[in-house]
C-alpha cells in the first residue's frame, strides 16, 4: 500500500512540475501581433464540395481570404479558380518576403 501511495505522489509531483515548467516557458514568449497566426489554407482544404472552385461560403469568415475574395475573383463568377487562388498565395509570398 505504501508503494502505491509513493508512486501516486511521485506521479502527481511529476505532472504538476511539468505544468508549472510549461507555464513558465509560455510566459517568457512574447506574441508578435504583426505575425499572422492563421495557417495558409490549401485549395483542396477550402474546396469543401470538391467541385474545383472555392465559393465564399467555403472560406471561414475570420480568414483574410474572406475579405479579399471579391478582389481575387477576377472573372466575377463568385468563385475562385485554382489560378485565382494562386494569385492569393503568390501575394502572401510577396508579403512574407518584404
C-alpha positions in Angstrom: 0.0 0.0 0.0 2.9 2.4 0.8 4.5 1.7 -2.5 1.2 2.6 -4.3 0.9 5.8 -2.3 4.5 6.8 -3.1 4.1 6.0 -6.7 0.9 8.1 -6.9 2.6 11.0 -5.1 5.6 10.9 -7.4 3.4 10.8 -10.5 1.3 13.8 -9.2 4.5 15.7 -8.4 5.9 15.0 -11.9 2.8 16.1 -13.6 2.5 19.3 -11.6 6.2 20.1 -12.2 5.7 19.7 -16.0 2.6 22.0 -15.9 4.5 24.7 -13.9 7.5 24.4 -16.2 5.4 24.7 -19.3 3.5 27.7 -18.0 6.9 29.4 -17.2 8.0 28.9 -20.8 4.8 30.3 -22.2 5.2 33.5 -20.0 8.7 34.0 -21.5 7.4 34.0 -25.0 6.2 37.3 -26.5 3.5 37.4 -29.1 4.2 39.4 -32.2 0.9 40.9 -33.3 2.3 41.5 -36.8 2.7 37.8 -37.4 -0.4 36.2 -38.9 -1.1 33.1 -36.9 -3.6 31.7 -39.4 -2.1 28.9 -41.4 -2.3 29.3 -45.2 -5.1 27.1 -46.4 -4.7 24.9 -49.4 -7.1 25.0 -52.3 -8.1 21.4 -51.5 -8.9 22.2 -47.9 -11.1 25.1 -48.9 -12.9 23.4 -51.8 -15.3 21.5 -49.4 -17.5 20.1 -52.1 -14.6 19.2 -54.4 -16.1 20.9 -57.4 -12.8 22.5 -58.5 -13.6 26.0 -57.3 -14.0 27.9 -54.0 -17.1 29.8 -53.2 -17.3 32.5 -50.5 -19.3 30.2 -48.1 -16.4 27.7 -48.2 -14.0 30.3 -46.7 -14.1 30.9 -43.0 -15.4 34.4 -42.3 -12.5 35.1 -40.0 -9.8 34.3 -42.6 -8.1 37.1 -44.5 -9.1 35.4 -47.8 -12.8 36.1 -47.0 -12.1 39.9 -47.1 -10.0 39.6 -50.3 -12.5 37.2 -52.1 -14.1 39.8 -54.4 -10.7 41.3 -55.5 -9.3 37.8 -56.2 -12.4 36.8 -58.2 -11.0 38.3 -61.5 -13.8 36.9 -63.8 -16.6 37.9 -61.4 -18.2 34.4 -61.3 -18.5 34.4 -57.5 -15.9 31.5 -57.3 -12.2 31.3 -57.0 -10.5 29.1 -59.6 -7.1 27.5 -58.9 -5.5 30.3 -60.8 -7.3 33.0 -58.8 -6.4 31.2 -55.6 -2.8 31.0 -56.7 -2.8 34.8 -57.0 -3.7 34.9 -53.3 -0.9 32.6 -52.5 1.7 34.5 -54.5 0.6 37.7 -52.8 1.2 36.1 -49.4 4.7 35.1 -50.6 5.5 38.6 -51.6 4.3 40.0 -48.2 6.5 37.5 -46.4 9.5 38.5 -48.5 9.1 42.2 -47.5 
